[in-house]
Amino acid sequence: MKISRVETFLAPPRWMFVRVETDDGLVGWGEPVVEGRAEPVRAAVEVLSEYLLGQDPSRIEDHWQVMTKGGFYRGGPVLSSAVAGLDQALWDIKGKRYGVPVHQLLGGPVRERVRAYAWVGGDEPDEIRDALAAQVEAGFTAVKMNGCGRMSPVATRAEVRDCLRRAETAREVLGDERDFGLDFHGRVSPANARRLLPLLAEHAPMFVEEPVLGDYPHALPDLVNASNIPLALGERLFTRQEFLAPLQAGVAIVQPDVSHAGGISELRRIAALAETYGAQLAPHCPLGPVALAASLQVAFTTPNFLIQEQSVGIHYNQDAELLDYVADPEPFRFHDGFLLRTDRPGLGVTVDEHAVRAADRQGHAWRNPVWRHADGSFAEW
């Protein structure tokens, strides 16, 4: 069996799919994309395809090594995301070839269902209460929201209060039996994070995500010691080597993205590394159905898995939703905030190829917003 064709498809709202076909008709799907930079990733997939065409798709680890290390210049989000989508597709093919889900190939399941959380925005704090109540009504036991909008490098009292008000509102609506995560989204400077974390502790967030940008790993030990809130990060880290310093600093939850951090192959290695530090895995996944399906395969087989992000109803999903590109929505049906394990082969998702090809004819050129402070200078989005 040889790889005979590799195709990519841009699909609204901001996703990209890759289809890998073998000469005996097996098809695997992956989701290689950097949000806002889909076109460079598409080009990287095309370059990597020059190597993959004619190869045996079952040699996943060997292909991963060549794709990540076969060039003199390595790493970065574009290459890592291109590799990630192709890696997902190769695992999908392998599972279909043997008629088993990928989690069986990874050692078998350790759980029967996966807890997921829902997004409730947070950029506009006045909208949070209704959004939280809607997710409680939908049966979710955990939510995540942005902890702030744009924030000055040294926050005003009003900015601090706005952040605290989000947490207060979440705890009021959710009570003590449900959880919420606060995403600082890299918008918070190290000085602001040191101020905010102790003040937020009384509301007991499940975690604070990206308390500072990955540009400041040296700040993490102080932030870990600033409060008892578990700190989480990882959506902008792409290799297990990059996760080592945060884990050594005491980060409690790692959040690699299966479509950025080298695919299923690297995600499971990052999870194993985190386990040696007593840290939990909570995969980042505000993307499409193939990325979610791939994340779930890792979640079902990872002992230190905590919770799964997913994009149903997320504010980015304009012009398309998670289920628009799947032929059978059953694997993505929530049961009291959980997704159930299935024995469907491969990644367990049936892609609606007609819908994907039609979406590619429309395409997209999604870009993240560019924010500025009141004085006109650049602000982190």
Summary of the structure (lengths in Angstrom):
residues: 381
radius of gyration: 20.2
end to end distance: 45.6
largest distance: 64.2
contacts: 1368
relative contact order: 0.15
helix: 41%
strand: 17%
